Amino acid sequence: MTLGTKVDASDGATFELGGTAARTHQAIIAGGGPTGLMLAGELALAGVDVAIIERRESQDLAGMRAGGLHMRTLEVLDQRGLGERFVSQGQRHQVAPFHEVLLDVSDFPTRRNYFLALPQNQIERTLAEWVEELGVRLYRGCEVARFVQDDHGVDVVLSDGSGLHASFLVGCDGSRSVVRKGAGIEFAGWEPTKSWLIAEARWAQEPKWGVEHDLHGTYALGKMDDPGQVRIVLAERELKTGDDPTFDEVQSLLVEVYGADFGVHTPTWISRFTDRCRQAAAYRDRRVLLAGDAAHIHPPMGGQGLNIGLQDAVNLGWKLAQVIKGISSESLLDTYHAERHPVAALVLRNTMADVALQRRDPRSRALGEIMSELAVIDGARKHLVAVRSGLGVRYDLGDGHPLVGRRLPDLRIQVGQTAQSTYDFLHDARPVLFDFGSDLGQERRSCTDAVKVVSANALQAWDLPVVGPVQSPEAALVRPDGYVAWAGALGDDGLEQALQKWFGASAADTAH
Ligand SMILES: Cc1cc2nc3c(=O)[nH]c(=O)nc-3n(C[C@H](O)[C@H](O)[C@H](O)COP(=O)(O)OP(=O)(O)OC[C@H]3O[C@@H](n4cnc5c(N)ncnc54)[C@H](O)[C@@H]3O)c2cc1C
């Protein structure tokens, strides 16, 4: 398909693909929020020519939105050598909230055994800096309006009529994704039952800080960095779904709940969220893919949306790069849906339960009390924390060693004369075959450069979240997203199959 010709869009409209000299990239990402930025970084690391189209003129974000990063997300950032950039800006909390209790996370076997409180604004800014260092092209202040795909690629039309061409288009364009709608992908789920107002403003009389409950729900007045400001979250008396609540609504509800509006004024953010839950029925339609909020939305309880968006991006990035570079066939992209769809489905389920537990009628409160009692029992605590932190993810990559399908632990290892971390070898987002049995203690390049081989001695025991201690594998094949594709002895047939399945390589390619 050539730009400059008239084509039929997926909604049936006819439009002019703008410009005679189309800008071409190997991959285009619609949306430069957290998911789009992370994906762009992953693709750039793999040497793919990727561009982001972002509606916003700058990375600045009104309001706080996400409040931080969970344990697995921090590990994922460590896998790229980025962890300290985020950790140095945030506050560490060794607890995870569940209903009305705080669950201890300090005994989880990870270097990052805490939740990192860090506003979305700072998360996005830090990701944007990384992406800029990697030389990603970011088209700001323009929108993806529509697109057309065929067997060879995707023509993308921006709202100013100009066009771009790419082999693949990824919709990281948030809950109202134009890409998802253009691809005709169903966004199935549950209509809202409850709404909340959220605002940030200055106060004149000291607010009643903390969390309150009544029969209608939960209310929170939180301190902000600027001591003259308050963050307000108010359960609404009845469900409202409009996007543009007024400050009058916030002030009136404060008076209804607290008997005073604390003289709040000069709002910097007013928004409304609901417990609407939806998930894309398919994360891929041929050359178009979805990630982050474009693929799944749910209420913010448990603070998981941004976190699973970043992990979607890390799952998809290396796969898309391998397909674009001709290393793998397009069917590799179907594993993205197979692996990530169930993860978000679980988050939808958990947040629906969180909302149900917030109900304040006597029977719901009785249920909530029982759930709080159960949640602190060790097995339940570990299960709940593993799910919410992302550390419990296990992809269905086959049977065998308990590591298979799980994330590689961030383990201290001896490589040559140096003590390093397993994650040091994932910084460049390439597959790694760790050889823990040969005792050679060095990093070696494979013949094809497809898979890096690292011969190392583990300096720590293997301890998996929830599972507990497991036997050290003789060797482990780790995907660029940090998940173990195979673990066992180097001569096993399974290694050959895993190398071919995931990286189009064979054991001979990784010969020492
Ligand atoms: C009140 C609230 C509290 C939350 N709290 C948490 C929390 O504590 N923890 C957590 O993990 N998550 C939380 N979330 C969710 C989190 O904010 C989202 O999950 C996250 O922002 C999703 O990132 P994304 O990049 O997928 O989408 P978005 O952040 O929505 O980014 C999409 C980007 O695409 C751009 N865009 C949209 N359409 C187009 C287009 N057509 N062309 C070009 N660009 C386009 C937008 O400008 C935007 O920059 C919260 C959300 C809300 C509303």
The ligand as a Gaussian input file, in Angstrom:
#p B3LYP/6-31G(d) Opt

LIG

0 1
 C       -7.012000       7.916000      39.792000
 C       -6.085000       6.899000      39.277000
 C       -5.210000       6.263000      40.139000
 C       -4.360000       5.263000      39.670000
 N       -3.500000       4.657000      40.530000
 C       -2.650000       3.709000      40.086000
 C       -1.697000       3.117000      40.946000
 O       -1.620000       3.436000      42.112000
 N       -0.860000       2.180000      40.425000
 C       -0.897000       1.808000      39.110000
 O       -0.089000       0.945000      38.701000
 N       -1.785000       2.374000      38.266000
 C       -2.651000       3.310000      38.720000
 N       -3.515000       3.907000      37.869000
 C       -3.562000       3.449000      36.488000
 C       -2.455000       4.055000      35.629000
 O       -2.524000       5.453000      35.677000
 C       -2.636000       3.531000      34.215000
 O       -2.793000       2.136000      34.245000
 C       -1.428000       3.871000      33.337000
 O       -1.336000       5.259000      33.127000
 C       -1.552000       3.167000      31.997000
 O       -0.485000       3.533000      31.184000
 P       -0.628000       3.458000      29.606000
 O        0.645000       3.978000      29.073000
 O       -1.081000       2.101000      29.225000
 O       -1.840000       4.429000      29.263000
 P       -1.960000       6.001000      29.519000
 O       -1.223000       6.407000      30.748000
 O       -3.398000       6.321000      29.420000
 O       -1.173000       6.625000      28.315000
 C       -1.722000       6.682000      27.032000
 C       -1.015000       7.758000      26.268000
 O       -1.501000       7.762000      24.930000
 C       -1.759000       9.087000      24.527000
 N       -2.788000       8.973000      23.494000
 C       -4.069000       8.611000      23.642000
 N       -4.694000       8.530000      22.455000
 C       -3.768000       8.840000      21.529000
 C       -3.784000       8.900000      20.106000
 N       -4.878000       8.626000      19.404000
 N       -2.634000       9.255000      19.463000
 C       -1.498000       9.533000      20.173000
 N       -1.444000       9.493000      21.516000
 C       -2.553000       9.128000      22.183000
 C       -2.160000       9.808000      25.784000
 O       -1.917000      11.195000      25.686000
 C       -1.277000       9.146000      26.822000
 O       -0.041000       9.806000      26.985000
 C       -4.378000       4.910000      38.296000
 C       -5.237000       5.566000      37.425000
 C       -6.083000       6.549000      37.903000
 C       -6.990000       7.244000      36.935000

